[in-house]
Amino acid sequence: MTDYEIEDIAGTMIPFRNLSILSMGPMKRLVWQWDANGNVRSHSLIVEDGSALTAPQLRGILDSEKQSIIAKYPDEEFVSK
């Protein structure tokens, strides 16, 4: 997947949290930073081979990351469409 495709899917699944993607060859680091009640929060994810990912694989990874964010910040909520 391209950075643009990863950004589109990740930004849709984990919205309103200012996503940045840092690429080093096929490795991608997704970094979210957002403000919650005046406190800066962040979360990051490293995807080893982002260029070989498929959209369903990325969605599965991001579903797991939502749970990681909620474990880290219990007051976070994600709205399902």
Backbone as ProteinMPNN parsed JSONL, in Angstrom:
{"seq_chain_A": "MTDYEIEDIAGTMIPFRNLSILSMGPMKRLVWQWDANGNVRSHSLIVEDGSALTAPQLRGILDSEKQSIIAKYPDEEFVSK", "coords_chain_A": {"N_chain_A": [[0.835, -1.177, 0.0], [0.388, 2.281, -0.587], [1.67, 5.279, 1.024], [-0.327, 7.182, 0.992], [-2.682, 5.628, 0.734], [-2.564, 4.161, 3.119], [-2.701, 6.258, 4.96], [-5.257, 7.228, 4.371], [-6.991, 5.082, 5.092], [-6.227, 4.655, 7.806], [-6.736, 7.182, 8.889], [-9.465, 7.262, 8.629], [-10.36, 5.135, 10.192], [-9.305, 5.692, 12.712], [-10.18, 8.43, 13.608], [-9.847, 12.089, 13.801], [-7.45, 12.508, 15.179], [-5.015, 13.527, 14.338], [-2.973, 12.259, 12.326], [0.266, 11.203, 11.384], [2.622, 9.988, 9.026], [5.611, 8.283, 8.95], [8.09, 7.228, 6.823], [10.401, 4.647, 6.1], [11.812, 3.222, 3.752], [10.143, 0.217, 3.141], [9.106, 0.089, 5.694], [6.779, 1.538, 7.913], [5.886, 4.124, 10.11], [3.266, 4.978, 12.018], [1.929, 7.757, 13.516], [-0.047, 9.177, 15.935], [-1.224, 12.193, 17.277], [-2.948, 14.093, 19.559], [-5.168, 16.444, 21.159], [-6.666, 16.282, 24.287], [-8.841, 17.53, 26.4], [-7.033, 19.603, 27.054], [-4.68, 18.208, 27.399], [-1.914, 16.746, 25.812], [-1.973, 13.906, 23.836], [-0.598, 10.836, 22.643], [0.052, 8.219, 20.285], [1.627, 5.472, 18.744], [2.447, 3.346, 15.964], [4.233, 0.767, 14.465], [4.627, -0.495, 11.295], [5.929, -3.138, 9.747], [6.209, -3.98, 6.968], [4.799, -2.09, 5.122], [4.276, -1.621, 2.419], [3.533, -4.059, 1.391], [1.156, -4.635, 2.541], [-2.382, -5.361, 2.637], [-5.605, -3.8, 2.266], [-7.625, -5.051, 3.961], [-5.926, -6.336, 5.833], [-4.628, -4.143, 7.032], [-6.835, -2.847, 8.184], [-7.515, -4.762, 10.132], [-5.228, -4.631, 11.773], [-5.467, -1.984, 12.655], [-7.901, -2.091, 14.064], [-7.076, -3.536, 16.281], [-5.244, -1.696, 17.285], [-6.925, 0.362, 18.103], [-7.987, -0.756, 20.421], [-5.664, -0.836, 21.924], [-5.181, 1.894, 22.249], [-7.429, 2.602, 23.776], [-6.867, 1.096, 26.053], [-4.637, 2.449, 26.959], [-5.589, 5.056, 27.231], [-8.282, 5.251, 28.88], [-10.608, 6.851, 28.682], [-11.021, 7.43, 26.043], [-12.965, 7.251, 23.049], [-14.345, 5.514, 20.271], [-16.226, 5.989, 17.437], [-18.353, 3.882, 15.751], [-19.162, 3.361, 12.357]], "CA_chain_A": [[0.0, 0.0, 0.0], [1.109, 3.548, -0.583], [1.448, 6.089, 2.219], [-1.629, 7.836, 0.846], [-3.721, 4.631, 1.036], [-2.473, 3.89, 4.56], [-3.205, 7.444, 5.647], [-6.698, 7.303, 4.16], [-7.656, 4.068, 5.913], [-5.949, 4.909, 9.225], [-7.436, 8.406, 9.264], [-10.89, 6.96, 8.691], [-10.628, 4.217, 11.313], [-8.92, 6.368, 13.948], [-10.347, 9.817, 13.169], [-9.712, 13.264, 14.667], [-6.291, 12.36, 16.048], [-3.813, 14.055, 13.681], [-2.085, 11.175, 11.911], [1.463, 11.446, 10.569], [3.28, 8.755, 8.623], [7.042, 8.388, 8.688], [8.469, 6.054, 6.042], [11.8, 4.295, 5.914], [11.65, 2.092, 2.85], [8.819, -0.379, 3.291], [8.637, 0.239, 7.07], [5.988, 2.746, 8.15], [5.544, 4.435, 11.499], [2.075, 5.808, 12.086], [1.948, 8.493, 14.775], [-1.215, 10.007, 16.194], [-1.08, 13.143, 18.378], [-4.164, 14.877, 19.659], [-5.415, 17.141, 22.409], [-7.855, 15.843, 25.009], [-9.019, 18.345, 27.612], [-5.819, 20.358, 27.341], [-3.521, 17.317, 27.513], [-1.488, 16.156, 24.542], [-1.891, 12.453, 23.865], [0.003, 10.29, 21.432], [0.109, 6.764, 20.115], [2.3, 5.166, 17.488], [2.41, 1.974, 15.484], [5.203, 0.482, 13.412], [4.224, -1.538, 10.363], [7.199, -3.571, 9.154], [6.218, -3.992, 5.504], [3.589, -1.391, 4.723], [4.019, -1.685, 0.979], [2.96, -5.371, 1.068], [-0.13, -4.765, 3.225], [-3.646, -5.181, 1.924], [-6.541, -2.996, 3.053], [-8.193, -5.823, 5.079], [-4.889, -6.556, 6.85], [-4.444, -2.885, 7.755], [-8.02, -2.637, 9.027], [-7.364, -5.648, 11.29], [-4.191, -4.049, 12.631], [-5.995, -0.76, 13.263], [-8.89, -2.482, 15.074], [-6.294, -3.889, 17.457], [-4.654, -0.458, 17.817], [-7.977, 1.081, 18.835], [-8.038, -1.346, 21.757], [-4.444, -0.389, 22.61], [-5.393, 3.302, 22.628], [-8.396, 2.604, 24.88], [-6.162, 0.594, 27.238], [-3.719, 3.513, 27.382], [-6.412, 6.213, 27.588], [-9.604, 4.64, 29.037], [-11.733, 7.734, 28.369], [-11.142, 7.588, 24.581], [-14.065, 6.528, 22.43], [-14.344, 5.448, 18.811], [-17.588, 5.849, 16.929], [-18.44, 2.969, 14.61], [-20.1, 3.812, 11.328]], "C_chain_A": [[0.881, 1.242, 0.0], [0.848, 4.281, 0.73], [0.07, 6.739, 2.172], [-2.759, 6.87, 1.203], [-3.736, 4.308, 2.529], [-3.056, 5.047, 5.345], [-4.716, 7.547, 5.537], [-7.436, 6.32, 5.066], [-7.459, 4.349, 7.401], [-6.667, 6.162, 9.725], [-8.934, 8.218, 9.372], [-11.215, 6.102, 9.913], [-10.3, 4.822, 12.675], [-8.96, 7.871, 13.65], [-10.055, 10.858, 14.251], [-8.506, 13.194, 15.604], [-4.974, 12.674, 15.337], [-2.759, 12.987, 13.38], [-0.924, 11.7, 11.082], [2.061, 10.091, 10.228], [4.736, 9.05, 8.323], [7.449, 7.102, 7.983], [9.976, 5.894, 5.988], [11.78, 3.038, 5.06], [10.255, 1.52, 3.007], [8.251, -0.252, 4.712], [7.919, 1.579, 7.231], [5.778, 2.906, 9.646], [4.379, 5.401, 11.454], [2.048, 6.445, 13.468], [0.7, 9.357, 14.853], [-0.897, 10.909, 17.376], [-2.311, 14.01, 18.399], [-4.276, 15.476, 21.045], [-6.705, 16.601, 23.021], [-7.916, 16.608, 26.323], [-7.745, 19.061, 28.029], [-4.567, 19.515, 27.506], [-3.199, 16.722, 26.151], [-1.354, 14.648, 24.736], [-1.249, 11.981, 22.578], [-0.025, 8.769, 21.463], [0.824, 6.516, 18.801], [2.263, 3.668, 17.218], [3.459, 1.828, 14.402], [4.685, -0.694, 12.597], [5.477, -1.901, 9.58], [7.229, -3.474, 7.635], [4.922, -3.391, 4.976], [3.267, -1.497, 3.251], [3.386, -3.009, 0.578], [1.597, -5.593, 1.728], [-1.301, -4.69, 2.259], [-4.562, -4.367, 2.833], [-7.163, -3.812, 4.19], [-7.183, -6.096, 6.195], [-4.697, -5.296, 7.689], [-5.635, -2.604, 8.658], [-7.965, -3.527, 10.273], [-6.344, -5.119, 12.28], [-4.741, -2.831, 13.369], [-7.098, -1.047, 14.275], [-8.186, -2.832, 16.376], [-5.694, -2.637, 18.104], [-5.681, 0.389, 18.552], [-8.059, 0.563, 20.261], [-6.808, -0.945, 22.575], [-4.584, 1.06, 23.077], [-6.349, 3.383, 23.812], [-7.744, 2.078, 26.162], [-5.247, 1.668, 27.826], [-4.478, 4.722, 27.911], [-7.868, 5.746, 27.7], [-10.79, 5.54, 28.683], [-11.889, 7.991, 26.866], [-12.293, 6.738, 24.069], [-13.897, 6.568, 20.917], [-15.77, 5.19, 18.369], [-17.557, 4.925, 15.722], [-19.481, 3.481, 13.637], [-20.962, 2.672, 10.879]], "O_chain_A": [[1.99, 1.231, 0.533], [-0.084, 3.945, 1.461], [-0.616, 6.834, 3.19], [-3.697, 7.252, 1.903], [-4.804, 4.195, 3.131], [-3.819, 4.841, 6.289], [-5.386, 7.912, 6.503], [-8.401, 6.693, 5.733], [-8.415, 4.29, 8.175], [-7.151, 6.194, 10.857], [-9.602, 8.931, 10.121], [-12.223, 6.321, 10.584], [-10.943, 4.501, 13.674], [-7.922, 8.506, 13.463], [-10.02, 10.552, 15.443], [-8.537, 13.756, 16.699], [-3.93, 12.136, 15.705], [-1.776, 12.847, 14.108], [-1.104, 12.532, 10.192], [2.017, 9.16, 11.033], [5.057, 9.949, 7.545], [7.186, 6.008, 8.483], [10.722, 6.863, 5.85], [11.737, 1.924, 5.581], [9.279, 2.27, 3.006], [7.055, -0.459, 4.919], [8.386, 2.612, 6.752], [5.524, 1.933, 10.357], [4.49, 6.505, 10.92], [2.134, 5.746, 14.477], [0.424, 10.161, 13.963], [-0.355, 10.442, 18.377], [-2.685, 14.598, 17.384], [-3.58, 15.074, 21.978], [-7.72, 16.483, 22.334], [-7.134, 16.356, 27.24], [-7.415, 19.119, 29.213], [-3.488, 20.063, 27.732], [-4.084, 16.257, 25.432], [-0.709, 14.181, 25.675], [-1.344, 12.644, 21.546], [-0.112, 8.139, 22.517], [0.645, 7.271, 17.844], [2.074, 2.851, 18.119], [3.561, 2.676, 13.515], [4.35, -1.748, 13.139], [6.021, -1.079, 8.842], [8.184, -2.939, 7.072], [4.062, -4.098, 4.451], [2.097, -1.467, 2.87], [2.757, -3.086, -0.478], [0.957, -6.619, 1.501], [-1.227, -4.048, 1.211], [-4.315, -4.261, 4.035], [-7.228, -3.306, 5.31], [-7.543, -6.088, 7.372], [-4.614, -5.371, 8.915], [-5.454, -2.162, 9.793], [-8.334, -3.083, 11.36], [-6.569, -5.154, 13.489], [-4.508, -2.667, 14.567], [-7.224, -0.317, 15.258], [-8.651, -2.463, 17.455], [-5.643, -2.534, 19.33], [-5.342, 1.064, 19.524], [-8.185, 1.344, 21.204], [-6.907, -0.739, 23.785], [-4.152, 1.406, 24.177], [-6.113, 4.145, 24.749], [-8.045, 2.572, 27.248], [-5.105, 1.777, 29.044], [-4.08, 5.338, 28.899], [-8.616, 5.831, 26.725], [-11.878, 5.032, 28.409], [-12.806, 8.705, 26.461], [-12.562, 5.652, 24.583], [-13.372, 7.532, 20.36], [-16.436, 4.283, 18.868], [-16.81, 5.166, 14.773], [-20.54, 3.97, 14.031], [-21.819, 2.849, 10.013]]}, "name": "protein", "num_of_chains": 1, "seq": "MTDYEIEDIAGTMIPFRNLSILSMGPMKRLVWQWDANGNVRSHSLIVEDGSALTAPQLRGILDSEKQSIIAKYPDEEFVSK"}
